């Protein structure tokens, strides 16, 4: 069975940055890119808030540049997916989708989080062309335009408020007849003149020839007064939550109620020695590429310190 000194599971800004730092520290890292090489940025049309890129850069291009930097430091990168783990004892044990098995001394988990979607075919069709799961990432491109946010919790209200500072008009599409957000967030949304809340409304689909131009909506679906109509919009933002990709680690690693890996005292350390978490899999709050990259750096530095103790 192959033994790896420093194993990195997941790519994206966290995994790639961890690999760069781990290689520079001579930890001989092996990185498994996982189910979405490059992470969520690979479905982001344009990035203009990542330091060092004064001109717009596409998400795929940014991740390609990070991958090239990983290759520069001769990191061994594998495309397989981790399917099962046994973290009950050291060295830690991992199984992959090509039927290979490895053990590792230090492990950096950078598997990210996946945005929850409504399940509409149009979400995939218009991804990066009007559909987004991150207002902070993409909101600027809708300056003085009309957008819609789907969701009724704190996240959705926060996204709507953020977009209200940029866009001309924000519709908040809420499936229920009430908001689930905290009272203070509800008040802020209801008192913002740019935000209109569409209660008891579901999205049936999206339309547009050159990106999103509107949404097909239904009000009071299934009721006697059900009403379908089209809402002209330029952007469609999903804010119904993120699911951290942590399931295979849950029997061993402490997570919060939503599944985000819990880390200790502002470090990437988990409850198990030698296992560190970086990026969105451990970040329910910020979910930004630059934050993920920074946490990947910290994870690699902590892994270096840990390996010196063995």
C-alpha positions as CSV (number, residue, x, y, z in Angstrom):
1,X,0.0,0.0,0.0
2,X,1.3,3.5,-0.9
3,X,2.2,5.7,2.0
4,X,2.0,9.5,1.5
5,X,3.7,12.0,3.8
6,X,1.3,14.9,3.1
7,X,-2.0,14.1,1.4
8,X,-4.2,17.0,0.0
9,X,-7.8,16.1,-0.9
10,X,-9.6,18.6,-3.1
11,X,-8.4,21.4,-5.3
12,X,-9.6,24.9,-5.8
13,X,-7.8,27.9,-4.2
14,X,-7.4,26.1,-0.9
15,X,-6.1,22.8,-2.2
16,X,-3.8,24.3,-4.8
17,X,-2.3,26.9,-2.3
18,X,-1.8,24.2,0.2
19,X,0.1,22.1,-2.4
20,X,2.3,25.1,-3.3
21,X,3.3,25.7,0.3
22,X,3.7,22.1,1.1
23,X,5.9,21.4,-1.8
24,X,8.1,24.5,-1.0
25,X,8.4,23.0,2.5
26,X,9.7,19.7,1.0
27,X,6.7,17.7,2.3
28,X,6.3,15.7,-0.9
29,X,2.6,16.4,-1.2
30,X,0.2,14.4,-3.3
31,X,-3.0,16.2,-4.3
32,X,-6.2,14.5,-5.4
33,X,-8.3,17.0,-7.4
34,X,-11.6,15.4,-6.7
35,X,-15.0,15.6,-8.4
36,X,-14.5,19.2,-9.6
37,X,-10.9,20.1,-10.4
38,X,-10.4,23.7,-9.7
39,X,-13.4,24.0,-7.4
40,X,-16.4,26.3,-7.7
41,X,-14.4,29.0,-9.5
42,X,-14.4,26.9,-12.6
43,X,-18.1,27.8,-13.0
44,X,-17.6,31.5,-12.4
45,X,-17.6,33.7,-15.5
46,X,-15.4,36.6,-14.3
47,X,-13.4,37.3,-11.2
48,X,-12.3,40.8,-10.4
49,X,-11.7,40.8,-6.7
50,X,-8.8,38.3,-6.5
51,X,-5.6,40.3,-5.6
52,X,-3.0,40.6,-8.3
53,X,-5.5,40.6,-11.2
54,X,-6.4,44.3,-11.9
55,X,-8.1,43.2,-15.1
56,X,-11.1,40.8,-15.1
57,X,-10.0,37.1,-15.2
58,X,-12.4,34.2,-15.7
59,X,-12.7,31.7,-13.0
60,X,-11.4,28.8,-15.1
61,X,-8.4,30.9,-16.2
62,X,-7.5,31.8,-12.6
63,X,-7.7,28.2,-11.5
64,X,-5.6,27.2,-14.6
65,X,-2.9,29.6,-13.5
66,X,-3.0,28.2,-9.9
67,X,-2.7,24.7,-11.3
68,X,0.3,25.8,-13.4
69,X,2.0,27.1,-10.3
70,X,1.3,23.8,-8.6
71,X,3.0,22.0,-11.5
72,X,5.9,24.3,-11.3
73,X,6.7,22.9,-7.9
74,X,6.4,19.3,-9.2
75,X,3.4,18.4,-7.0
76,X,2.0,15.0,-7.9
77,X,-1.6,15.7,-8.9
78,X,-4.1,12.9,-9.3
79,X,-7.7,13.2,-10.8
80,X,-9.3,10.5,-8.6
81,X,-12.1,10.9,-6.0
82,X,-11.8,9.9,-2.4
83,X,-14.7,7.5,-1.7
84,X,-14.0,6.2,1.8
85,X,-11.8,7.0,4.9
86,X,-10.7,5.3,8.1
87,X,-9.4,7.9,10.4
88,X,-9.6,5.8,13.6
89,X,-5.9,5.4,13.8
90,X,-2.6,6.7,12.4
91,X,-1.5,6.5,9.7
92,X,-4.8,7.5,8.2
93,X,-6.3,5.3,5.5
94,X,-8.1,6.4,2.3
95,X,-9.8,4.6,-0.6
96,X,-10.2,6.2,-4.1
97,X,-12.5,5.6,-7.1
98,X,-9.8,3.8,-9.0
99,X,-9.7,1.1,-6.3
100,X,-6.4,2.4,-5.0
101,X,-5.6,2.8,-1.3
102,X,-3.2,5.1,0.4
103,X,-2.2,5.9,4.0
104,X,-1.0,9.3,5.1
105,X,0.7,11.1,8.0
106,X,-0.6,14.6,7.5
107,X,-3.9,15.3,5.6
108,X,-5.3,18.6,4.3
109,X,-9.0,18.4,3.6
110,X,-9.9,21.0,0.9
111,X,-13.0,19.4,-0.6
112,X,-15.0,22.6,-0.6
113,X,-18.8,23.1,-0.5
114,X,-21.4,22.8,-3.2
115,X,-24.1,25.4,-3.7
116,X,-27.6,24.0,-3.4
117,X,-29.7,24.5,-6.5
118,X,-33.4,24.3,-7.3
119,X,-32.9,21.4,-9.7
120,X,-33.9,23.3,-12.8
121,X,-32.3,22.5,-16.1
122,X,-32.1,26.2,-16.8
123,X,-29.7,26.7,-13.8
124,X,-27.1,24.7,-15.6
125,X,-27.9,26.3,-19.0
126,X,-27.4,29.8,-17.7
127,X,-24.6,29.2,-15.1
128,X,-22.1,32.0,-15.5
129,X,-24.6,33.7,-17.9
130,X,-26.9,35.3,-15.4
131,X,-27.1,32.5,-12.8
132,X,-24.9,32.7,-9.7
133,X,-24.6,31.3,-6.2
134,X,-22.5,34.1,-4.9
135,X,-23.6,37.7,-4.8
136,X,-20.3,38.9,-3.4
137,X,-18.5,37.3,-6.3
138,X,-20.7,38.4,-9.2
139,X,-22.9,41.2,-7.9
140,X,-20.8,44.0,-9.4
141,X,-21.7,42.8,-12.9
142,X,-25.3,43.8,-12.3
143,X,-24.7,47.3,-11.3
144,X,-27.9,49.4,-11.9
145,X,-29.7,46.3,-13.3
146,X,-32.5,44.1,-12.1
147,X,-31.8,40.9,-10.2
148,X,-33.6,38.2,-8.2
149,X,-32.5,36.2,-5.2
150,X,-34.0,32.9,-4.3
151,X,-34.4,32.0,-0.6
152,X,-35.9,33.2,2.6
153,X,-33.2,32.7,5.3
154,X,-30.4,34.9,6.6
155,X,-28.2,34.1,3.7
156,X,-30.8,35.1,1.1
157,X,-31.6,38.3,3.0
158,X,-28.0,39.2,3.3
159,X,-27.4,38.6,-0.5
160,X,-30.5,40.7,-1.3
161,X,-29.2,43.6,0.9
162,X,-25.8,43.4,-0.6
163,X,-27.2,43.5,-4.1
164,X,-29.5,46.3,-3.2
165,X,-26.4,48.4,-2.8
166,X,-25.4,47.7,-6.4
167,X,-28.5,46.9,-8.5
168,X,-31.4,49.1,-9.4
169,X,-34.0,46.5,-8.3
170,X,-33.9,43.3,-6.3
171,X,-36.6,40.7,-6.1
172,X,-36.5,38.2,-3.3
173,X,-38.3,35.0,-4.3
174,X,-39.6,33.2,-1.2
175,X,-41.4,29.8,-1.4
176,X,-43.1,30.3,1.9
177,X,-45.5,33.0,3.0
178,X,-42.9,34.3,5.5
179,X,-39.1,34.9,5.8
180,X,-37.1,32.4,7.9
181,X,-34.4,35.0,8.6
182,X,-33.7,36.6,11.9
183,X,-36.0,39.5,12.9
184,X,-33.3,42.1,12.3
185,X,-32.6,40.8,8.8
186,X,-36.3,40.7,8.0
187,X,-36.7,44.3,9.0
188,X,-33.7,45.4,6.9
189,X,-35.1,43.7,3.9
190,X,-38.7,44.8,4.3
191,X,-37.6,48.4,4.9
192,X,-35.3,48.6,1.8
193,X,-37.0,50.4,-1.0
194,X,-35.0,48.6,-3.6
195,X,-36.1,45.1,-2.5
196,X,-39.5,43.6,-3.3
197,X,-40.3,40.3,-1.6
198,X,-42.4,37.8,-3.6
199,X,-43.9,35.5,-1.1
200,X,-45.4,32.1,-1.9
201,X,-43.5,32.1,-5.2
202,X,-41.7,29.3,-7.0
203,X,-39.3,29.5,-10.0
204,X,-40.4,27.2,-12.8
205,X,-37.6,28.2,-15.2
206,X,-35.5,30.9,-16.8
207,X,-35.4,32.4,-20.3
208,X,-33.2,34.5,-22.5
209,X,-31.4,34.3,-25.8
210,X,-28.1,35.9,-24.6
211,X,-28.0,34.9,-21.0
212,X,-30.8,35.3,-18.4
213,X,-33.5,37.8,-19.4
214,X,-36.2,36.7,-17.1
215,X,-37.7,34.0,-14.8
216,X,-40.9,31.9,-15.2
217,X,-42.6,32.1,-11.8
218,X,-45.7,30.7,-10.2
219,X,-47.5,32.3,-7.3
220,X,-49.4,30.0,-4.8
221,X,-48.6,26.9,-6.7
222,X,-51.3,24.2,-6.4
223,X,-53.8,26.6,-4.9
224,X,-57.1,27.6,-6.5
225,X,-55.7,31.1,-7.2
226,X,-52.4,29.8,-8.7
227,X,-51.0,32.3,-11.1
228,X,-48.0,31.9,-13.5
229,X,-46.2,34.9,-14.9
230,X,-42.8,36.0,-16.3
231,X,-40.5,38.4,-14.4
232,X,-37.9,40.3,-16.5
233,X,-34.5,40.1,-14.7
234,X,-30.9,40.3,-15.6
235,X,-29.4,38.1,-12.9
236,X,-30.7,35.1,-10.9
237,X,-28.9,34.5,-7.5
238,X,-29.4,31.2,-5.6
239,X,-29.1,31.6,-1.8
240,X,-30.7,28.5,-0.5
241,X,-27.5,27.3,1.2
242,X,-24.3,25.4,0.6
243,X,-23.6,21.8,1.4
244,X,-20.0,21.2,2.6
245,X,-18.4,18.1,1.0
246,X,-17.5,16.5,4.3
247,X,-19.7,13.3,4.4
248,X,-16.8,10.8,4.1
249,X,-15.0,12.4,7.0
250,X,-18.0,12.8,9.4
251,X,-17.5,9.6,11.3
252,X,-14.2,10.9,12.5
253,X,-14.0,14.7,12.1
254,X,-16.1,17.1,14.2
255,X,-18.6,19.1,12.1
256,X,-21.3,21.6,12.9
257,X,-25.0,20.9,12.3
258,X,-24.7,21.9,8.6
259,X,-21.7,19.6,8.1
260,X,-18.9,22.3,8.0
261,X,-15.7,20.9,9.5
262,X,-15.0,22.6,12.8
263,X,-11.5,24.0,13.3
264,X,-9.7,25.1,16.5
265,X,-8.9,28.6,17.7
266,X,-8.6,30.3,14.3
267,X,-6.2,27.6,12.9
268,X,-7.0,24.9,10.3
269,X,-6.5,22.1,13.0
270,X,-9.4,19.7,13.4
271,X,-10.1,17.4,16.4
272,X,-7.7,14.8,15.0
273,X,-3.9,15.3,15.1
274,X,-2.3,15.8,11.7
275,X,-5.6,16.5,9.9
276,X,-6.3,20.0,8.8
277,X,-9.2,21.6,7.0
278,X,-9.0,24.5,4.5
279,X,-11.4,26.4,2.3
280,X,-15.2,26.3,2.0
281,X,-15.5,22.8,3.6
282,X,-14.7,24.6,6.9
283,X,-16.0,28.1,6.2
284,X,-19.8,28.7,6.5
285,X,-19.3,32.5,6.6
286,X,-17.0,34.0,3.9
287,X,-16.8,31.5,1.0
288,X,-14.3,33.7,-0.9
289,X,-11.5,32.5,-3.1
290,X,-8.9,34.7,-1.4
291,X,-10.0,33.4,2.1
292,X,-9.8,29.8,0.9
293,X,-6.3,30.4,-0.5
294,X,-5.2,31.9,2.8
295,X,-6.5,29.0,4.7
296,X,-4.7,26.6,2.4
297,X,-1.5,28.4,3.2
298,X,-2.1,28.0,6.9
299,X,-3.0,24.3,6.6
300,X,0.3,23.6,4.8
301,X,2.3,25.5,7.4
302,X,0.5,23.6,10.2
303,X,1.1,20.3,8.4
304,X,4.8,21.1,8.2
305,X,5.0,21.8,11.9
306,X,3.1,18.6,12.7
307,X,5.3,16.4,10.5
308,X,8.4,17.7,12.4
309,X,7.0,16.1,15.5
310,X,6.9,12.6,14.0
